[in-house]
């Protein structure tokens, strides 16, 4: 069988299809905040809309961490060129979010099967396997090709796609449509922009964050990994060492670590590092 495996680019593509912030006349999070704190009726609230005052109100809401009003702001993202492994991580987010994903049940991979290989698994990396007492050395692309040939063979036998797809890898390229509100986005960024998140979903989260900051800098100005709002890293010391963006919790730090962190912070302020 002619090889049809293609290595997809590891850089995912994120497109914002819709966002209702500043929807013509309405700033929905600001309206929701006023509904909670203002005795006036809807007509009065809408007639006395002021963009600058609304933004100041939302900044205070963020400072208070009263984030439920941001459920009224909705975004739709098309996320392409990602692995099934990554999409499995994305769909774990269930509150304030909905998904529509490319179906491998209805869409055959017969014409072109693409996979995504992590940077840590280089093209030249190969593994020795034993099959029926015979030893073979294969790389990731060859493994994918074997799986694809088995998949195609099952289809040729009349096995339906929904069952033949069991033979394919989680490295299979996919695309997914994601609808999500702003409160859920803030929570997603807190977890997935962190260096502890896997590289692929972190790339997606950072790209989404760039888009959100562009369209709505008021809400997303300080969005990002959870340590930025906590002021410290809640992860283990091992994971913290990979980043050191913020100090660890005071009770977890030694005196030497506290001194080193503040000395480095002072050097950064002076432009020495």
C-alpha positions as CSV (number, residue, x, y, z in Angstrom):
1,X,0.0,0.0,0.0
2,X,1.3,3.5,-0.9
3,X,2.1,5.4,2.3
4,X,-0.4,8.2,2.9
5,X,0.8,9.3,6.3
6,X,1.5,13.1,6.7
7,X,3.0,14.8,9.7
8,X,0.8,17.8,10.6
9,X,2.3,21.0,11.8
10,X,2.5,21.1,15.6
11,X,1.4,24.8,15.6
12,X,-2.4,24.7,16.2
13,X,-4.7,27.2,14.4
14,X,-7.2,29.1,16.6
15,X,-9.9,31.3,15.0
16,X,-12.4,33.4,16.9
17,X,-15.7,33.0,14.9
18,X,-17.9,35.0,17.3
19,X,-17.8,37.1,20.4
20,X,-20.6,39.2,21.8
21,X,-18.6,41.7,23.8
22,X,-19.8,45.3,22.9
23,X,-22.5,43.6,20.8
24,X,-23.7,46.8,19.0
25,X,-25.4,48.4,22.0
26,X,-25.0,45.9,24.9
27,X,-22.1,45.1,27.2
28,X,-23.7,42.0,28.7
29,X,-21.4,41.5,31.7
30,X,-21.8,45.1,32.7
31,X,-25.6,44.8,32.4
32,X,-25.5,41.7,34.5
33,X,-23.4,43.5,37.1
34,X,-25.8,46.4,37.3
35,X,-28.7,44.1,37.6
36,X,-27.1,42.7,40.7
37,X,-26.2,46.0,42.3
38,X,-28.6,48.6,40.9
39,X,-32.3,49.1,42.0
40,X,-33.2,50.6,38.6
41,X,-35.1,48.8,35.9
42,X,-33.7,47.6,32.6
43,X,-34.9,50.6,30.6
44,X,-33.0,53.0,32.9
45,X,-29.9,50.8,32.9
46,X,-29.8,50.6,29.1
47,X,-30.5,54.3,28.7
48,X,-27.6,55.2,31.0
49,X,-24.9,53.1,29.4
50,X,-21.4,54.6,29.6
51,X,-18.5,52.5,28.2
52,X,-15.9,54.1,30.4
53,X,-18.0,53.6,33.6
54,X,-19.0,50.1,32.5
55,X,-15.3,49.2,32.2
56,X,-14.5,50.6,35.6
57,X,-17.4,48.6,37.0
58,X,-16.1,45.4,35.5
59,X,-12.6,46.1,36.8
60,X,-14.0,46.3,40.3
61,X,-16.0,43.1,39.7
62,X,-12.8,41.3,38.7
63,X,-10.9,42.6,41.7
64,X,-13.7,41.3,43.9
65,X,-13.6,38.0,42.0
66,X,-17.3,38.1,41.4
67,X,-17.0,36.5,38.1
68,X,-20.4,35.0,37.5
69,X,-21.5,38.1,35.5
70,X,-19.0,37.1,32.8
71,X,-21.1,34.0,32.0
72,X,-23.2,36.4,29.9
73,X,-20.3,37.0,27.4
74,X,-20.0,34.2,24.8
75,X,-17.2,33.2,22.5
76,X,-16.9,30.7,19.7
77,X,-13.5,29.4,18.7
78,X,-12.5,27.1,15.8
79,X,-9.4,25.1,16.8
80,X,-7.6,23.2,14.1
81,X,-4.5,21.1,13.6
82,X,-4.5,19.5,17.0
83,X,-4.2,15.9,18.1
84,X,-6.9,13.8,19.5
85,X,-4.9,13.7,22.7
86,X,-5.2,17.5,23.0
87,X,-8.9,17.5,22.2
88,X,-9.5,14.9,25.0
89,X,-7.9,17.4,27.3
90,X,-10.0,20.3,26.0
91,X,-13.4,18.5,26.5
92,X,-12.7,17.9,30.1
93,X,-13.8,21.5,30.6
94,X,-17.6,21.1,30.9
95,X,-19.1,24.0,32.8
96,X,-20.0,27.0,30.6
97,X,-18.7,25.4,27.4
98,X,-19.9,23.3,24.5
99,X,-18.1,21.4,21.7
100,X,-18.6,20.1,18.2
101,X,-15.7,17.9,16.9
102,X,-14.8,16.4,13.6
103,X,-16.2,12.9,13.7
104,X,-13.9,9.9,12.8
105,X,-17.1,7.8,12.9
106,X,-18.6,9.6,9.8
107,X,-15.4,10.9,8.2
108,X,-13.1,8.3,6.7
109,X,-9.4,8.8,6.8
110,X,-9.0,6.9,3.6
111,X,-7.8,9.8,1.4
112,X,-5.3,11.4,3.8
113,X,-4.3,10.5,7.3
114,X,-2.4,13.1,9.3
115,X,-0.7,12.8,12.6
116,X,1.0,15.2,15.0
117,X,4.3,14.2,16.6
118,X,5.5,16.0,19.8
119,X,8.9,17.7,19.7
120,X,10.1,15.3,22.4
121,X,9.6,12.4,19.9
122,X,12.0,13.2,17.1
123,X,11.7,11.8,13.6
124,X,14.8,9.8,14.1
125,X,13.6,8.2,17.4
126,X,13.0,4.6,17.0
127,X,11.9,1.7,19.2
128,X,12.6,-2.0,19.0
129,X,9.5,-4.1,19.3
130,X,9.0,-7.9,19.3
131,X,6.3,-9.5,17.2
132,X,5.9,-13.3,17.0
133,X,9.5,-13.7,18.2
134,X,10.7,-11.4,15.4
135,X,12.4,-8.1,16.3
136,X,11.6,-4.9,14.4
137,X,12.8,-1.3,14.8
138,X,10.3,1.4,13.9
139,X,9.8,5.1,14.4
140,X,6.6,7.0,15.1
141,X,5.7,7.6,11.5
142,X,6.1,4.0,10.7
143,X,3.9,3.0,13.6
144,X,1.2,5.4,12.4
145,X,1.5,3.9,8.9
146,X,1.0,0.4,10.2
147,X,-2.1,1.5,12.2
148,X,-3.4,3.3,9.1
149,X,-2.9,0.2,6.9
150,X,-4.7,-1.9,9.4
151,X,-7.5,0.7,9.5
152,X,-7.8,0.7,5.7
153,X,-7.7,-3.1,5.7
154,X,-10.6,-3.2,8.1
155,X,-12.6,-0.8,5.9
156,X,-11.8,-3.0,2.8
157,X,-13.3,-5.9,4.8
158,X,-16.5,-3.9,5.2
159,X,-15.9,-2.9,8.8
160,X,-17.7,0.4,9.5
161,X,-15.6,3.6,10.2
162,X,-17.0,3.7,13.8
163,X,-15.2,0.4,14.5
164,X,-12.2,0.7,12.2
165,X,-11.2,4.0,13.9
166,X,-10.2,2.0,17.0
167,X,-7.0,1.1,15.1
168,X,-5.8,4.7,14.8
169,X,-3.6,6.7,17.1
170,X,-4.4,9.5,19.5
171,X,-1.9,11.5,17.5
172,X,-4.5,11.7,14.7
173,X,-5.1,15.3,13.6
174,X,-8.5,16.7,14.4
175,X,-10.5,19.9,14.7
176,X,-13.0,21.1,17.2
177,X,-15.5,24.0,17.6
178,X,-15.6,25.4,21.1
179,X,-18.3,27.7,22.5
180,X,-17.4,29.1,25.9
181,X,-18.3,32.0,28.3
182,X,-15.8,34.4,29.7
183,X,-15.9,33.1,33.2
184,X,-15.1,29.6,31.9
185,X,-12.3,31.1,29.8
186,X,-10.7,32.8,32.8
187,X,-10.7,29.4,34.6
188,X,-9.3,27.7,31.5
189,X,-6.5,30.2,31.2
190,X,-5.6,29.8,34.9
191,X,-5.0,26.0,34.4
192,X,-3.9,25.7,30.7
193,X,-1.6,28.7,30.4
194,X,0.5,27.3,33.2
195,X,3.8,25.7,32.3
196,X,2.5,22.6,34.1
197,X,0.0,22.1,31.2
198,X,1.0,20.0,28.3
199,X,2.7,21.9,25.4
200,X,-0.1,21.5,22.9
201,X,-3.1,22.7,25.0
202,X,-0.9,25.4,26.5
203,X,-0.2,26.8,22.9
204,X,-3.9,26.8,22.2
205,X,-4.8,28.5,25.5
206,X,-2.1,31.2,25.0
207,X,-3.4,31.9,21.5
208,X,-7.0,32.1,22.7
209,X,-5.8,34.5,25.5
210,X,-4.2,36.8,22.9
211,X,-7.5,37.0,21.0
212,X,-9.5,37.7,24.2
213,X,-7.1,40.4,25.2
214,X,-7.5,42.0,21.8
215,X,-11.3,42.1,21.9
216,X,-11.8,42.6,25.6
217,X,-8.7,44.0,27.4
218,X,-10.8,45.0,30.4
219,X,-11.7,41.5,31.5
220,X,-8.6,39.6,30.2
221,X,-5.8,42.2,30.9
222,X,-4.5,40.1,33.9
223,X,-5.8,36.7,32.8
224,X,-3.3,33.9,32.6
225,X,-1.9,31.1,34.8
226,X,-3.4,31.0,38.3
227,X,-0.2,32.1,40.0
228,X,-0.6,35.6,38.6
229,X,-3.8,36.1,40.6
230,X,-2.7,34.0,43.6
231,X,0.7,35.8,43.9
232,X,2.4,32.4,44.4
233,X,2.8,29.1,42.7
234,X,0.5,26.3,44.2
235,X,2.3,23.5,42.4
236,X,5.0,21.2,43.8
237,X,8.6,22.4,44.2
238,X,9.6,20.2,41.2
239,X,7.0,21.8,38.9
240,X,7.8,25.3,40.3
241,X,11.4,24.9,39.3
242,X,10.4,24.6,35.6
243,X,8.9,28.1,35.7
244,X,9.7,30.3,38.8
245,X,7.3,33.0,37.5
246,X,6.1,33.6,41.0
247,X,7.5,32.4,44.4
248,X,6.1,29.3,46.1
249,X,3.8,29.7,49.0
250,X,5.6,31.4,51.9
251,X,5.1,28.4,54.2
252,X,6.8,26.2,51.5
253,X,9.8,28.4,51.0
254,X,13.1,28.3,52.8
255,X,14.7,31.6,54.0
256,X,17.3,31.2,51.2
257,X,14.6,30.9,48.6
258,X,12.8,34.0,49.8
259,X,16.0,36.0,49.7
260,X,16.9,34.7,46.3
261,X,13.5,35.5,44.8
262,X,13.4,39.1,46.1
263,X,17.0,39.7,45.1
264,X,16.2,38.6,41.5
265,X,13.0,40.7,41.5
266,X,15.1,43.8,42.5
267,X,17.6,43.1,39.8
268,X,14.8,42.9,37.2
269,X,13.4,46.3,38.4
270,X,16.9,47.7,38.0
271,X,17.2,46.2,34.5
272,X,20.2,44.0,35.5
273,X,18.5,40.8,34.4
